């Protein structure tokens, strides 16, 4: 009979495999209904840096989930997300976090995207945020879940909240505001990450019922 992970009285420990504080801040409220103990990579200072060299968000998420699950011995959640602009053939895509080069920052990435879209009308600025989540045990991948969010790229950065491309991303339901201009709770009603985690929670609860 397969041994259960984290069997016993202690709550199930779930490693959220990200060093991105912005992501972590968004993820925890989205998973608050799960009866688990969240563990961050800060508890594993020797954790490896996993190169995100996959050809898709799913490949990157799966690679990270497996690597950190085997390193930590814990059930592990990893995600990969990015923004895709139709007029740019889907770029930045899987390169979203490092779009401006080796020493990329959110500001540099946003500046590069604005430069590439300079002068383009609104109908050419359509974009979508994409998020793929993978859940793995040390034994292998359990499942993946994904979500996406359509919108447009603004002509300038707006707002101080969020992270990544949020100061540029306009969602139709937000009345002309970017994700960086609204509270996190408002963003989490519409974001790609929120959609992905809704799907994740349904699959996770089904997985736990089967254990």
Buried (B, 14 or more C-beta within 10 A) or exposed (E): EEEEBBEEEEEBBBBBBBEBEBBBEBBEEBBEEBEBEBBBBEEBEEBEEBEBEBEEBBBBBBBBBBBBBBBBEBBBBBBBBBBBBBBBEBBBBBBBBBBBEEEBEBEBBBBBBBEBBEEBEEEBBBBBBBBBBBBBBBEEBBBBBBBBBEBBBBBEBBBEBBBBBBBBBBBEEBEEBBBBBBEBEBBBEBBBBBBBBEBBBEBBEEEEEEE
